[in-house]
Structures are given as C-alpha cells and as structure tokens.
Amino acid sequence: MDAFEILVIILSITLAIFLIIAIIAGILVVRVLKRVDTITERAETIVANIDEFSEKMKQFAVPTAVMTTVTKMIKQYKHSQEE
C-alpha cells in the first residue's frame, strides 16, 4: 500500500462521515421546520380569534358608550330637578 491508496482511504472515510453528518443535520432541520409550521398555524389561529374578539368588542363598545352618555344625562337632569 503506497501513500496514494492511504490518502484515498482517509478521504473516503472523511467523506462518508460528512455525508452521515449532513443527512442527520438535514433530518433535524426538517423536523424543526415542521414544528415551526405548526407554531405559525397556531399563532395565525390565535390572531384570528383575537381579531374576531376585537370586532365583537367594537360592536358592544358603541352601544355601551351611548348608554353611558344617556345615563349621565338622565342623572344630570334628575339632579337639576331636585335642586
């Protein structure tokens, strides 16, 4: 065995090790991306729910503000009648 054959063996072993490491790293990246995808789906659902909730609150906020104003006016009228 001369130096050339030893060098080929060393390089082929090194290449095999790097290929195995690259395959493992690729599998881990795919797993992480799947988790990120599920997290973003959940986040989108949460944002949609919050948006719906805020729309409902807007619907109730206007009548509540009107009722508060009317109640204050009635109280002021009653106080002016008592004096």
N, C-alpha and C positions, 0 to 999 in steps of 0.2 A: 504494500500500500504506500503510495507516494503522497506528497503533500497536497496534490490536486484532489485526490479522492477524499482525503480527510477534510479538506475545505468544503467539498460538495456535501459531505455528510453533515458537517456542522451547520452549513447554510440551510439544508433541507430540514433539519430538526428545528432550527430557529424559525423558519417559515411555517412549519406545522404548528409550533407553539403560538405564533402570532395569529395564524388563522383561527385556532381554537379560541384565543382571547377575543378576536374580532367577532366570532359567532356568538359567544356568550354576551359580549357587550351589545350586540345587535338585539338579542333576545330581551335583555334588560331594558333597552331603550323602547322597544315595542310595548313592553309591559307598562312602563312609565307613561307612555303616550296614551295608552288605553285608560289608565287611571285619570290622567289629565282630561281626557274626553268626558269621562263620567262626571268629573268635578265641574267641568264647564256646563254640562247639561243640567246638573243640579242648580248651579248658580243662575242659569237662564230661567229655570222654573221659579226660583226664589224671586228673581227680579220681576218676572211676570206677575207673580202673586202680589208683590208689593205695589206694582203699578195698578193692578185691579183694586187693591185695598185703598190706594190713594184716590182713585176715581170715585169709589163709593163714599169716601170721606168728603170729597168735594161736593157730592150730591147732598149730603147731610149738612154740610157747613153753611150753605146759603140759607136754607130754612131756619137753621138754628140762629144765625146772625139776625135774621128778620124777626124771629120770635123774641130774641133778647132785646132788640130795639123797641119792639112793640110793648114788651113788659116794662121797660124803663119809662116809656111814655105814659103807660097806664099808672104806674106808681107816681110819677110826677103829677099827673092830673089829680090823683086821689089826694096827694099831699097839698096841692093848691086848693082843693075843695074843702079840706079840713081847716085851712087857715082862714 
